[in-house]
Amino acid sequence: MIDERHELLKTLRSTPLVVERLVRGLLDAQVRRRPSEGEWAIIEVVAHLGDTDERTVERLRRMLAEDEPMLEPYDQAALAVERNYIGMDLAEQLGRFADVRAEHVRLLAALDDAGWLRSGIHGEHGRITVQQLTAHSAGEDGDHLGQIARLVPGR
């Protein structure tokens, strides 16, 4: 039988490595180039991955400690401007994402069945379980890996 939780954890574990390999050897100008107005450069996607994971870990901790906590949405585009993603250091952001993701995976890997079924109330999506939030994270990883891959020149 396929263990969906195990499959989700495999995706979460592999994403930082794949991101690092995709961007290895790129010039600074290449990681800061926006393909068009309103679209993010590679550095912005990498910084977003780290920020998103930090918020997800915080949400998971609340879902595990509280009964159906409110999980407030946030404006990703505003956060990118506020934190100046475009000006961030790529190596630092890759390291931050890898560290936060490792913590994220450790937290999930320790859960029993009841932990995976804990829930919270998301401000946009309504009631979600830890497993649903994890599936969403894994799906977002795929989207962002594709986004980065499309921006890597000549590959």
C-alpha positions as CSV (number, residue, x, y, z in Angstrom):
1,M,0.0,0.0,0.0
2,I,1.3,3.5,-0.8
3,D,1.8,5.6,2.3
4,E,0.7,9.1,1.3
5,R,2.4,10.7,4.3
6,H,5.7,9.1,3.4
7,E,5.3,10.3,-0.2
8,L,4.7,13.8,0.9
9,L,7.8,13.8,3.2
10,K,9.9,12.5,0.2
11,T,8.8,15.6,-1.8
12,L,9.5,18.0,1.1
13,R,12.9,16.5,1.8
14,S,14.1,16.7,-1.8
15,T,13.0,20.2,-2.7
16,P,15.9,22.2,-1.1
17,L,18.4,19.9,-2.9
18,V,16.7,20.3,-6.3
19,V,16.5,24.1,-5.8
20,E,20.2,24.3,-4.9
21,R,21.1,22.2,-8.0
22,L,19.0,24.3,-10.3
23,V,20.6,27.5,-9.3
24,R,24.2,26.3,-8.9
25,G,26.7,28.3,-10.9
26,L,24.3,31.0,-12.0
27,L,25.5,34.6,-12.1
28,D,24.1,37.2,-9.8
29,A,22.4,39.0,-12.7
30,Q,20.8,35.7,-13.7
31,V,19.2,35.1,-10.3
32,R,17.9,38.7,-10.1
33,R,16.4,38.9,-13.6
34,R,12.7,39.2,-13.6
35,P,11.2,37.6,-16.7
36,S,8.5,40.3,-17.0
37,E,6.7,42.9,-14.9
38,G,4.9,41.3,-12.0
39,E,6.9,38.0,-12.1
40,W,9.5,37.0,-9.6
41,A,13.2,36.4,-10.2
42,I,14.9,33.2,-9.0
43,I,16.1,34.9,-5.8
44,E,12.6,36.0,-5.0
45,V,11.2,32.5,-5.4
46,V,13.9,31.1,-3.2
47,A,13.3,33.7,-0.5
48,H,9.6,33.0,-0.8
49,L,10.2,29.3,-0.2
50,G,12.0,30.1,3.0
51,D,9.3,32.5,4.3
52,T,6.5,30.2,3.3
53,D,8.1,27.3,5.2
54,E,8.7,29.4,8.3
55,R,5.0,30.3,8.3
56,T,4.0,26.7,7.7
57,V,6.1,25.4,10.6
58,E,4.5,28.0,12.8
59,R,1.1,26.9,11.6
60,L,1.9,23.3,12.2
61,R,3.1,24.0,15.7
62,R,-0.1,25.8,16.5
63,M,-2.3,23.1,14.9
64,L,-0.5,20.5,17.1
65,A,-0.7,22.6,20.3
66,E,-4.1,24.3,20.0
67,D,-7.6,23.1,19.1
68,E,-8.4,24.4,15.6
69,P,-6.4,27.7,15.7
70,M,-7.1,30.5,13.3
71,L,-4.4,30.5,10.6
72,E,-4.3,33.9,9.1
73,P,-3.4,34.3,5.5
74,Y,-0.7,36.8,4.4
75,D,0.0,38.8,1.3
76,Q,3.0,37.1,-0.4
77,A,3.6,39.9,-2.8
78,A,3.6,42.5,-0.1
79,L,6.0,40.4,2.0
80,A,8.4,40.1,-1.0
81,V,8.5,43.9,-1.3
82,E,8.7,44.5,2.5
83,R,11.5,42.1,3.0
84,N,13.3,43.1,-0.3
85,Y,13.6,39.6,-1.7
86,I,15.2,40.9,-4.9
87,G,18.2,42.3,-2.8
88,M,18.7,39.1,-0.7
89,D,21.8,36.9,-0.9
90,L,21.1,33.7,-2.7
91,A,23.4,31.5,-0.7
92,E,21.9,32.8,2.6
93,Q,18.4,32.1,1.3
94,L,19.2,28.6,0.1
95,G,20.7,27.8,3.5
96,R,17.7,29.3,5.4
97,F,15.3,27.3,3.2
98,A,17.2,24.1,3.7
99,D,17.3,24.6,7.5
100,V,13.7,25.5,7.9
101,R,12.6,22.7,5.6
102,A,14.7,20.2,7.7
103,E,12.9,21.4,10.8
104,H,9.5,21.1,9.0
105,V,10.2,17.5,7.9
106,R,11.4,16.6,11.4
107,L,8.2,17.9,12.9
108,L,6.1,15.9,10.5
109,A,8.1,12.7,10.6
110,A,7.5,12.5,14.4
111,L,3.7,12.6,14.1
112,D,1.4,9.8,14.8
113,D,-1.9,9.3,13.0
114,A,-3.7,11.7,15.4
115,G,-1.1,14.4,14.7
116,W,-1.6,14.2,11.0
117,L,-5.3,14.7,11.5
118,R,-5.1,17.8,13.8
119,S,-6.6,20.8,12.2
120,G,-6.8,24.5,12.0
121,I,-9.1,27.1,10.4
122,H,-7.3,28.8,7.5
123,G,-8.6,32.4,6.8
124,E,-9.0,31.6,3.0
125,H,-9.5,27.8,2.8
126,G,-11.4,27.0,5.9
127,R,-10.8,23.9,8.0
128,I,-7.6,22.1,7.0
129,T,-5.7,19.2,8.6
130,V,-2.0,18.9,9.0
131,Q,-2.0,16.3,6.2
132,Q,-3.9,18.7,3.9
133,L,-1.5,21.5,4.7
134,T,1.4,19.2,4.0
135,A,-0.1,18.2,0.7
136,H,-0.5,21.9,-0.2
137,S,3.2,22.5,0.7
138,A,4.3,19.6,-1.5
139,G,2.2,20.9,-4.4
140,E,3.6,24.4,-4.0
141,D,7.1,22.9,-4.1
142,G,6.3,21.5,-7.6
143,D,5.0,24.8,-8.8
144,H,8.1,26.7,-7.5
145,L,10.5,24.2,-8.9
146,G,9.0,24.6,-12.3
147,Q,9.0,28.4,-11.9
148,I,12.8,28.3,-11.1
149,A,13.5,25.8,-13.9
150,R,11.9,28.0,-16.5
151,L,14.1,30.9,-15.3
152,V,17.4,29.1,-15.5
153,P,19.0,30.1,-18.7
154,G,20.1,27.5,-21.2
155,R,18.9,24.5,-19.2
